[in-house]
Amino acid sequence: MSLQQLRDQLRLPVISAPMFIVSQPALVIAQCTSGIVGSFPALNARPAEQLDQWLSDIQAALADYQQRHPDQQVAPFAVNLIVHPSNQRLEADLATLVRHRVPLVITSLHAPDKVVEAVHSYGGSVLHDVTTVRHAQRAIKAGVDGLILVSAGAGGHGGRLSPFALVNEVRTFYSGPLALAGAISHGGDIVAAQAMGADFAYMGTRFLAANEAHTDERYRRMLIEAQAADIVYTPLFTGVPGNYLAASIRDSGLDPDALPDQAPESLSLGDSGVKAWKDVLGAGQGVGSIQQCQPLGEIVDALEVEFEDAAAKISQHQPARRHSPR
């Protein structure tokens, strides 16, 4: 699927981030039928055998919706694969994705050479998420169809670089499709991402409080109450730097303002201790955009209005070009 083909199928140039635990079939279906790319991590399907059923359910629901709404464009969906060698499900999950001919595969945490070959065998596309220029260059060598640039402020395992720096440096050597992540939570942010040189916005946090998201009441309450200042960036919980809600860290018995760089022996993290994404909850710096819980379709409606308003303001207030000094 080419960049233009994908864009033509979307109401807005938005790809939803695959969120651990949160993204399940109900949310994916709502996103795709609302005109944006819905996605979920393969590891959310547990036990592993459930992945086949999830894919069948999503494909059947989207086909049924398209049949009932022939004049409405239904967006494709994506599945995220963790390519790191520690993922013991990778080979089996990839085979399941190939069998279902999943249109978009999002890869993370390792060079996706074998995934690219398998997905290209049936005409699918691979987008790889990166936080550094070096990782972007390695992914391009692997033959990916596009890059997801995860910049500072993104929920979950966010990067450290400013989106301006990351997009500009990658565009010096790569002209292919780019999606940009990092505190993108408003329709105007989508316009800004495109103005910077990205083709798509990659959004997760804005969808966390959607009615269809697999989030509990505690999580929803924290999201509504949080602002950007309530996001804590730390490698403590998974070994990889990520953004988390300070309130959830506090609820776990830790001081979000005085976290160690590594877990001390007295702090047990893992199966018997504090669990990332379940006890300590992820969110990006754009969390302040969440004011209430509402259906996913209403969120996309609001994003579209915001997007169009921002685009109109830019066209109305474009400054005159300055002549370069001779």
N, C-alpha and C positions, 0 to 999 in steps of 0.2 A: 504494500500500500504506500503510495507516494505521499509526500507532504500535502500536495494540492488535493489529492483524493480524500485524505483525512480531514483537512480543513473544510472541504465541501460538505462533509457529513455532519458538521458541528454547528450548533446554534451560536455558541461562543467558543473562542479558541482556548478551551480549558480542558486539561487532563486532571482528573482527581488522583491525588496521591493514594497509594494502597496503604491503609493504616492497620497496623497490627491489632487484632481482636475486633476493632471497630468496623472494618469494611467486610461486610458479608453480603450474600445475594440480594437482600431487600434494598440495601443502599445502592449497590451497583445497578440494579434494574431501574431504580428511580433516577439515577444520574443519567443513564443512557437514554431513557425515554424523555428526559428533560433536555436532551441535546448536548450533553458534555460526555467525555470519555469517563466511564466508571471503571474502577479497578479494585482488586483485592489481592493480598498476599496469599500465595498457595498454602503457606503454613497456617493460615487461619482455618483451613478445612481440617478438622481433627475428629476422628482418626484420618489417616492419609486417604483411605478409601472414599471418604466423603467428597474429595475433590472432584471425582468423576460425576457425582450426583449434582454438586453445585454447578458445574459447567453445563450439564444437561438442563438444569432448571433455568439458568440464566438465558441460555440460547432459546429454549422453548418460550420463555416469557417475552423476550424481545421479538421473536418471530410472530407471536400472537398479537403483541401490541402493534407491530408494523402492519399486520393484516387488518386490524381493526381501525388503524389510523394511516391509510395509504398516502395521505398528503403530508404527513409529518415525518421528518427525517429522524431516524433512530441512530444514535451514535454507537460506534463499536466499543467493546469493552477490552480491558487489559488485565493480565495476571502478572503479579510480581514473583520472580524467582530469586532467592538468595543463592548466589553462585559460589559462595565461600565453601571450601572443602569440608567444613564442619557440618554442613547441611546434608545429612544422610538421606534425605528424601529427594534430593535434586534429580537424580536419574529417573526415578519412578514418576515424579511430578512432571518432568519434562516430557516423558512419553505420553502422559495423559493429556497434556496441552497439545501435543502434536496430533494425537488421535482426534481431538475436538477441533483442530485447526483454529486455535485461538488467534484472533487477528493481530493483537498487540501483546508483546511480552516485555515487561520491564525488568531489567536485571540489576542486581546490586551486589556490592562488596567484593567483587573479584572479576577479572577479565572474562568475558562471556563467549569465548571462541566457539565452544561446542554447542552452546545454546543458539548462537547465530546460525550455525550450519543447519541445525535441526529445524529451526523456525523458518528459515529461508526455503527449506525443502518443499513446503506447501504454500509458499507465497506470503507468509506472515512477516511482520516487522518487529525489530528489537530496538527498544530505547534503553539506554544505560544511564543510571544516575551516578553522578560524580560530584566531588566537592573540591577537587583541585585540577589544575591544568594538566599535571602529569597523568592523572587518572583519565582525563579526557583524551589525551593522545594515545594512551594504551587502548582505550575502548574503540577509537577510530581504527586502529590497526587490526582489531578483532572483526571489523566489518559491520559494526552496528549501523542501524538506519537513522539514528538520531541520538542526541544527548539530552539528559536532564541535568541542568546545572543547579545543584543544591547549595544555595548561598547562605549567608548569615541570617539568622532569624527564622529559619525553617523549623517546623515541628519535627519531633523525632530526632534522628541523627543528622542534624543540620551542620553545614560547613561553617568556616570562619571568615571567608572572603566576602567583601561587599559584592552585591550583584553587578554593580558597574564594572568593577575590576575583573570579575570572572567572565562576564559576557564579552567585554572588550578584548581580553587576552585570547579567549577561545576563538573569537571571530577573526583573529589575525591568521589562523591556519585552518579554519573549518567553516565551510559555507552551507553545510547541511542543516537539517531541522534541529532547532533548539527549543527546549521547554525550560522555563525558569521557575525555580522555587525559592521562597524566602520571604515570609511575612506578606504574601500576596493574599489579600482577603476582601478586596473591594473591586468593583468593576473598573474604577480608575486605575488600579494597580495593573490590571490586564493590559490596558492601553499603554501604560508606562513600560511594561515588559516588552511589548511590541516595538515601542519607540526606541528602546535600548538595543534592539537587534534580535530578540527572541521571537519565535513563531507562536509559541503557546505558553500559557500560564499553567503552572503545576501547583494545585491547591489542595490542602488537606484540612487545616484548622477550621476554616469557615463551615465545613460540613460536619464537624464533630457533634454539634448539637442538633442535627437534623433528626426528625422523628424516626427516620428509617435507620439511623446509625445504631450500632450495637454498643451503646453507652448507657451506664446505669445512672441513677438519679444523683449520686454523689459527684460523678464526673460532670454531669450537665450543670449542676449548681456551681461547681468551681469554674467552669468555662464562662458562665454568665457573669460571675463576680470578678473575673480576672482582667487585668490590663497588661500591657507589654512589660511593665516593671515587675510583674509577678512571674516572669519566665526565668528559669535558672538553667544555665548552660554548664553541664558537667559530664565527665567521663565515668563518674563513680559507679553508676548502676549497671552498665553493660561493658565498660572498657573502651567504648567509642563515645566521643563527646555528643551530647544530645540536649535538647531543650525540654524542660519539664515544668509543670505547675508547682509553684512554691508551696501552695496549700497542701498538695498531696505529699510533698516531702515532709512537711511539718506534721501531717497526720500519721506519718510512718515513724515518728519519734526522733526526727533529725532536724537540725537547724539549717534551713536553706541558705542562710548567710554565713555559715561557717562549716561548709562541707570539706572533708579531706579530699586530696587528689586521688587517693586510692583507699579502698576499704580496709580499715584497721582490723586486727584480729578479733577485736571485741564486737565488730559489726558483721553479722552473718548475712551476706547477700546470696540469693539463689533460691534453691528449692525450699529451704527451711527459714528463709529470712525475707527481706524486702524484695518484691518482684517488680522489675521495670515493666511499665505499660499496664500492670494490674493494680499494684499498690501505688507506685510512683507513676503519675500519668503525664503523657506527652501532650504538648501543644506548642505552637509557634508564636512569635511575637505579634502576629496579627490577631491574637485572641480577643482584643478589645472590640473587634467588629461583631462579636457574638452578643446579642442583646436578649435573645429569647430562644426557646426551642420551637421549631416550626417544620412543616413539611419541606422536603428537599426541593420540590418544585417551586415553592415560594422563594427559597434562597436563590435559585437560578433566575427566577423572574426579576428579583432585586438586582442581581449582578448584571443582567442585561440592561436594565434601566440605567444603572450606574455607569456601565460601559459606554452606552450611547451618549449619556450626558457629558462624560469626560471627553469623548472623541469630538463632540460638538464644540465644547469649550476650547479645545486646542485649535480647531479649525477657525474659530472666530477670533482668537487672540494670538495668532501667529505673528511674532515680531518681524519687522522688515529685515531683510538680509543686510548684513554689514559688508561693505567692500573691504577686501583684504588690503592692508597697507602695501604700497609699492616700494 
